[in-house]
């Protein structure tokens, strides 16, 4: 299945938190969007790999994703190396996205920055015909996305552009709450974590309001680019 947008995420829930509103907005507009999680988040303090799988599947339905799959890289220990680059290249060539959205270039969780580099390098390598990969027994054709952008996560990064996600905000929250083991639940007996503290979702909302306010919208999601961004007209800018 060819996708318009492929979101690469270090952990299940990264996509929802970082660009869930953008995903929903583009699906509503008729685009095919999929998420490929690099790991199962098995080192997370709360929940298990199995519960994360179930939560990711539930969130995928809420978002309306065309596909969601997991590459089963090692949470906390995956590296941006040849072995993992080829795994990601296979996924990129499998779905042939026009746009890839990837983790923040730097963040509180070291997996996020590594995943950002892994995604960016793999998108370039995916366009090289002499990098050979197969989908099963079938050789894959080279494919390079037109654009790679990075969503913003826990640490504030000055965005290069902001997407108006006002109409998608409530459904984004619904997708985030599908991860019942990970976020604030007053009845949970599991240890409190950075993201299960009730203040964390307030941070996500405050960031969304800040980004939105900057562009004259109620809610926004910011992105960065490692290259220049071309526009066809000045009137494309809000």
C-alpha positions in Angstrom: 0.0 0.0 0.0 1.4 3.4 -1.0 1.1 6.0 1.7 1.0 9.8 1.4 2.5 10.2 4.9 4.5 7.7 6.9 5.2 8.5 10.6 8.2 6.9 12.1 8.2 6.7 15.9 10.6 5.4 18.4 7.8 4.2 20.7 4.1 3.6 20.5 2.5 6.9 21.6 5.3 9.1 20.2 3.3 9.7 17.0 0.1 10.5 18.9 1.8 13.0 21.2 4.0 14.6 18.7 1.8 14.8 15.6 -1.5 13.1 16.3 -3.5 16.2 15.2 -1.6 16.5 12.0 -2.2 12.8 11.3 -6.0 13.2 11.8 -6.1 16.4 9.8 -4.6 14.8 6.7 -6.6 11.6 7.0 -9.8 13.8 7.1 -8.5 15.5 3.9 -8.4 12.1 2.2 -4.7 11.3 2.5 -3.4 7.8 3.4 -1.3 7.9 6.6 0.5 5.1 8.4 2.6 4.7 11.5 5.6 2.5 11.8 6.8 2.2 15.4 10.5 1.2 15.8 10.1 -0.5 19.2 7.4 -1.9 21.4 8.3 0.4 24.3 9.1 -2.7 26.3 11.4 -0.9 28.8 8.6 1.5 29.9 8.0 1.5 33.6 4.3 1.1 33.3 2.5 -1.6 31.3 4.1 -4.3 29.2 5.0 -4.8 25.5 1.7 -6.7 25.1 -0.4 -3.9 26.6 1.4 -1.4 24.5 0.6 -3.5 21.4 -3.1 -3.5 22.3 -3.1 0.3 23.0 -1.3 1.1 19.8 -3.9 -0.9 17.9 -6.7 0.9 19.6 -5.2 4.2 18.9 -4.7 3.3 15.2 -8.5 2.8 14.9 -9.2 6.2 16.5 -6.7 8.0 14.3 -8.0 6.2 11.2 -4.6 4.9 10.0 -4.2 3.0 6.8 -1.5 0.8 8.4 0.4 0.5 11.7 3.3 -1.9 12.2 6.2 -2.4 14.6 9.8 -3.1 13.5 10.7 -4.7 16.9 14.0 -2.8 17.3 15.3 -3.0 20.9 13.9 -0.3 23.1 16.6 1.8 24.7 19.4 0.1 22.9 18.7 0.4 19.1 21.4 2.3 17.2 21.6 4.2 14.0 23.7 1.6 12.3 23.6 -0.3 9.0 21.5 -3.2 10.3 18.7 -1.0 11.6 19.0 1.4 8.6 18.2 -1.5 6.3 15.2 -2.4 8.4 13.8 1.1 8.2 14.7 1.3 4.4 12.6 -1.8 3.8 9.6 -0.1 5.5 10.1 3.2 3.5 10.3 1.3 0.3 7.3 -0.9 1.2 5.0 2.1 1.7 6.6 4.6 -0.7 5.5 7.7 1.3 5.7 11.2 -0.2 6.4 12.7 3.3 8.0 11.1 6.4 7.4 12.5 9.9 10.0 11.5 12.4 11.0 12.0 16.0 12.4 15.2 17.4 16.0 15.9 16.5 16.8 16.1 20.2 14.7 15.4 23.3 14.6 14.3 26.9 14.5 10.6 25.9 17.7 9.6 24.1 15.8 7.2 21.9 14.0 10.1 20.2 17.1 11.8 18.9 18.6 8.5 17.7 15.3 7.6 16.0 15.3 11.0 14.3 18.8 10.4 12.9 17.9 6.8 12.0 14.8 7.9 10.1 16.6 10.8 8.3 19.6 8.6 7.2 17.3 5.8 6.1 15.2 8.1 4.0 18.3 9.1 2.1 19.6 5.5 1.8 16.2 4.3 0.6 16.7 6.4 -2.6 20.0 4.7 -3.5 19.4 1.9 -6.1 22.6 0.1 -5.0 21.3 -0.4 -1.5 19.5 -3.7 -2.0 16.6 -4.8 0.1 13.7 -7.3 -0.3 10.1 -7.5 0.9 10.0 -11.3 1.4 11.6 -12.7 -1.7 10.7 -9.7 -3.9 13.5 -7.1 -4.5 12.4 -3.6 -3.6 12.7 -0.5 -5.8 14.6 2.5 -4.6 12.3 5.2 -3.1 13.1 8.5 -1.5 10.4 10.6 0.2 10.1 14.2 -1.1 10.3 15.6 2.5 11.3 14.6 6.0 10.0 16.6 8.9 10.5 16.2 12.6 7.7 16.6 15.2 8.4 18.3 18.5 8.2 16.3 21.7 8.9 17.0 25.4 11.7 19.5 25.0 10.8 22.8 23.4 12.3 23.3 19.9 11.6 26.4 17.8 9.5 25.1 15.0 10.2 25.9 11.3 6.4 25.7 10.6 3.2 25.0 12.6 0.1 23.1 11.4 -3.3 24.3 12.5 -4.8 21.2 14.3 -7.7 23.0 16.0 -10.3 20.7 14.5 -8.3 17.6 15.4 -7.4 18.3 19.0 -10.2 16.4 20.7 -9.6 13.3 18.7 -5.9 13.6 19.3 -6.6 13.5 23.0 -8.8 10.4 22.5 -5.9 8.6 20.7 -3.5 9.5 23.5 -5.9 8.2 26.1 -6.0 4.9 24.3 -2.6 4.3 26.1 -4.3 3.6 29.4 -1.3 2.2 31.1 1.0 5.1 30.2 -0.8 8.3 31.2 -2.4 9.6 34.4 -4.9 7.3 35.9 -5.8 7.9 39.6 -6.7 4.3 40.1 -3.4 2.9 38.8 -1.1 1.2 41.3 1.9 1.4 39.1 4.8 3.8 39.8 4.5 7.4 38.6 6.6 8.3 35.6 7.5 11.5 33.7 4.5 11.0 31.3 2.0 9.6 33.8 2.2 12.7 36.0 -1.0 14.7 35.4 1.1 17.7 34.6 2.4 16.0 31.4 -0.8 16.2 29.4 -1.2 19.8 30.6 2.3 20.4 29.0 1.1 18.8 25.8 -2.0 21.0 25.8 -0.1 24.2 26.7 2.4 23.5 23.9 -0.5 23.0 21.5 -2.1 26.3 22.6 1.2 28.2 22.3 1.9 26.9 18.8 -1.7 27.6 17.8 -1.7 31.1 19.2 1.5 31.9 17.2 -0.4 31.3 13.9 -3.8 32.6 15.0 -5.3 29.2 15.7 -6.6 27.5 18.8 -4.2 24.5 18.6 -1.1 23.8 16.6 1.7 21.3 16.1 5.2 22.4 15.3 7.7 20.7 13.0 11.4 21.2 12.1 13.2 20.6 8.9 16.8 19.8 8.2 16.6 21.5 4.8 14.9 24.4 3.2 11.1 24.3 2.7 9.8 25.5 -0.7 6.3 27.0 -1.2 4.6 27.7 -4.5 3.1 31.0 -3.4 3.3 33.5 -0.5 -0.5 33.0 -0.2 0.2 29.4 1.0 1.3 30.9 4.3 -1.3 31.6 6.9 
